[in-house]
Amino acid sequence: MNAALVNKLGLSLDMKVLVLESPDSSYQDSLGVDKDNSTYQSSNDGTYDFVLLFAQDIAGLKEHAPEALKAVKRDGLLWICYPEESSKIRSDINRQRGWRVVTDEGWEAVSLISIDDTWTAKRFRPEGLEAVKTTTRSNRTPSTVSRVIPAQELNVPEPLIKALENEPEADAFFIALEPLDRIAYVNWINEAKNEEAQEARISETVEKLLLKLKRPSDK
């Protein structure tokens, strides 16, 4: 089991899990889930706490996204994996393109993480639904601590605030940072040249916070 990946995905032991179209069984092994949890059955619609779908291209997403959307509970965790642009898999999906089959059903993207060198995972939830608070295998608990420095004072971008709301562990680590370290992250994001670059830095920020890196320059 890959504990770091499990934490990033928000998976916990008591969750009912469905992994769809996994390229190989190693991903189930990384999550510590039964390899049998890979078959969609309409009789189980709306009963899964955690659904992870792999989609190599738009055609695959159109074929299997409806199953994933039906399977996951409304307040469950839905992750859809697509190939990293730097991977050897040819794909017509990227961070911005190919998601209409999901968004047209009223689901919005709320966070993005790297699974490995081949796959990126994007998390979706129903529009307007409040952030789901989970307890993971590492027994972490959702953060209820108020920020010491107000977001307005730090000029924290709204997309970062929303991303942290959906990643309690990253949010808690961000809150616990020294003020200068928090400011370093915020400045790094705000200095992005355009919206796309800012989105990329927000995703990287969440990943770095999950890895307990105190500054954006840390690796």
C-alpha atoms as one frame of an Amber mdcrd trajectory, in Angstrom:
protein
   0.000   0.000   0.000   1.183   3.498  -0.860   0.315   5.483   2.270   1.188
   8.843   0.711  -1.135   8.209  -2.235  -3.909   6.951   0.041  -3.641  10.145
   2.067  -3.708  12.373  -1.006  -6.831  10.662  -2.296  -8.601  10.837   1.071
  -9.258   7.096   1.180 -10.125   5.421   4.480 -10.527   1.821   5.610 -14.266
   1.995   6.160 -15.061   3.233   2.653 -16.833   1.179   0.013 -14.484   1.433
  -2.975 -14.837   1.040  -6.734 -11.853   1.260  -9.110 -12.846   1.360 -12.781
 -10.672   0.665 -15.841  -7.452   0.334 -13.873  -4.564  -0.168 -16.335  -3.142
  -2.880 -14.065  -3.639  -4.364 -10.606  -0.729  -2.445  -9.097  -3.000   0.545
  -8.582  -5.406  -1.482  -6.449  -2.372  -2.731  -4.531  -1.212   0.856  -3.997
  -4.596   1.730  -2.515  -4.816  -1.428  -0.435  -8.166  -2.408  -1.943  -9.515
  -5.722  -3.170  -8.913  -6.368  -6.869 -12.515  -7.577  -7.089 -13.726  -4.003
  -6.552 -13.448  -3.201 -10.234 -16.800  -4.170 -11.726 -19.647  -1.699 -12.074
 -23.116  -3.024 -11.234 -26.140  -0.760 -11.556 -27.677  -2.425  -8.510 -24.979
  -0.689  -6.442 -25.611   2.801  -7.798 -25.128   5.520  -5.219 -23.553   3.232
  -2.623 -19.819   3.822  -3.121 -17.926   6.191  -0.829 -14.916   6.299  -3.134
 -14.769   5.862  -6.909 -11.564   6.027  -8.949 -11.869   5.917 -12.746  -9.005
   5.697 -15.229  -9.717   7.247 -18.640  -7.069   7.134 -21.345  -8.966   9.403
 -23.725 -12.255  11.241 -24.228 -13.879   8.170 -25.758 -13.069   6.117 -22.664
 -14.279   8.902 -20.413 -17.588   9.138 -22.277 -18.035   5.385 -21.974 -17.282
   4.975 -18.281 -17.862   8.358 -16.617 -21.648   7.782 -16.470 -20.998   4.590
 -14.492 -18.696   6.404 -12.072 -21.180   9.250 -11.582 -23.990   6.817 -10.843
 -21.899   4.622  -8.557 -20.523   7.264  -6.187 -22.541   8.666  -3.319 -23.477
  12.308  -3.721 -21.164  13.186  -0.829 -18.555  10.583  -1.781 -15.114  10.987
  -3.330 -14.916  10.793  -7.118 -11.500  10.837  -8.768 -10.911  10.534 -12.506
  -7.404   9.738 -13.720  -6.076  10.821 -17.098  -2.600  10.517 -18.662   0.099
  12.993 -17.692   1.052  15.135 -20.671   4.636  13.960 -20.206   3.631  10.277
 -20.265   3.985   7.996 -23.269   0.209   7.525 -23.512  -1.378   9.454 -26.357
  -4.490  11.210 -25.106  -6.914  13.977 -26.067  -7.661  14.762 -22.396  -5.749
  17.375 -20.443  -6.268  19.608 -17.433  -8.709  21.857 -19.314 -10.133  19.753
 -22.130 -12.355  16.704 -22.402 -14.499  16.971 -19.268 -17.903  17.992 -20.635
 -19.356  14.527 -20.083 -18.763  15.136 -16.365 -19.427  18.869 -16.044 -22.632
  18.696 -18.102 -24.011  16.418 -15.387 -23.498  19.134 -12.781 -20.135  18.046
 -11.375 -17.245  20.450 -10.841 -13.508  19.863 -10.525 -12.214  20.757  -7.075
  -8.639  19.445  -6.869  -5.852  17.822  -8.831  -3.046  15.483  -7.759  -0.334
  13.416  -9.383  -0.764   9.646  -9.056   2.598   8.778 -10.594   4.660   9.640
 -13.674   1.882   8.359 -15.928  -1.419   9.448 -14.370  -2.935  12.616 -12.946
  -6.152  12.451 -10.906  -8.819  15.157 -10.898 -11.432  15.174  -8.155 -15.053
  16.104  -8.861 -18.050  16.798  -6.659 -21.627  17.957  -7.342 -21.799  21.713
  -7.858 -22.715  23.530  -4.671 -21.927  20.603  -2.392 -19.872  21.515   0.661
 -16.444  19.962   1.057 -16.462  16.388   2.306 -14.512  15.898   5.546 -12.858
  12.509   5.746 -10.689  10.480   8.108  -8.033   8.568   6.191  -6.021   5.448
   6.865  -3.482   7.628   8.646  -6.258   8.550  11.109  -5.953  12.225  10.255
  -8.921  14.374  11.207 -10.373  17.357   9.363  -8.926  20.693  10.315 -11.205
  23.016  12.233  -8.520  25.555  13.090  -9.054  29.115  11.895  -6.294  30.755
   9.904  -4.118  32.942  12.087  -3.682  35.422   9.256  -6.930  36.227   7.396
  -7.037  35.111   3.771  -7.807  38.673   2.703  -4.662  39.969   4.437  -2.554
  37.323   2.728  -4.326  37.925  -0.597  -4.925  34.183  -0.913  -6.467  33.398
  -4.327 -10.008  32.082  -4.035  -9.159  28.916  -6.049  -6.447  28.065  -3.500
  -8.881  28.525  -0.622 -11.326  26.160  -2.326  -8.567  23.641  -3.098  -7.455
  23.612   0.537 -11.032  23.193   1.744 -11.047  19.892  -0.133  -7.682  18.750
   1.208  -7.917  18.903   5.031  -4.389  17.602   5.522  -2.887  20.205   3.202
  -5.054  22.903   4.770  -3.934  21.977   8.282  -0.270  22.018   7.259  -0.710
  25.391   5.525  -2.313  26.852   8.645   0.542  25.563  10.819   3.248  27.144
   8.658   5.138  30.194   9.807   3.589  33.396   8.389   6.551  34.021   6.079
   6.240  30.517   4.638   2.530  31.004   3.956   3.283  34.336   2.330   5.919
  32.648   0.134   3.317  30.204  -1.209   0.745  32.951  -1.783   3.220  35.225
  -3.550   4.408  32.361  -5.746   0.831  31.721  -6.874  -0.099  35.377  -7.311
   3.013  36.005  -9.412   1.869  33.517 -12.071   1.735  35.149 -15.508  -1.765
  33.973 -16.427  -4.763  32.026 -15.133  -3.535  28.695 -16.489  -0.158  29.144
 -14.819  -1.874  30.097 -11.576  -4.030  26.956 -11.676  -0.913  24.852 -12.196
   0.816  26.491  -9.237  -2.233  25.969  -7.029  -2.208  22.258  -7.859   1.527
  22.109  -7.164   1.002  23.982  -3.899  -1.519  21.415  -2.683   0.838  18.584
  -3.620   3.762  20.249  -1.837   1.685  20.867   1.286   0.623  17.214   1.323
   4.321  16.323   1.169   4.949  18.652   4.150   7.142  21.021   2.147   7.327
  24.370   3.910   8.102  26.584   0.924   7.287  26.421  -2.803  11.004  26.157
  -3.601  11.354  22.997  -1.498  11.543  19.650  -3.294
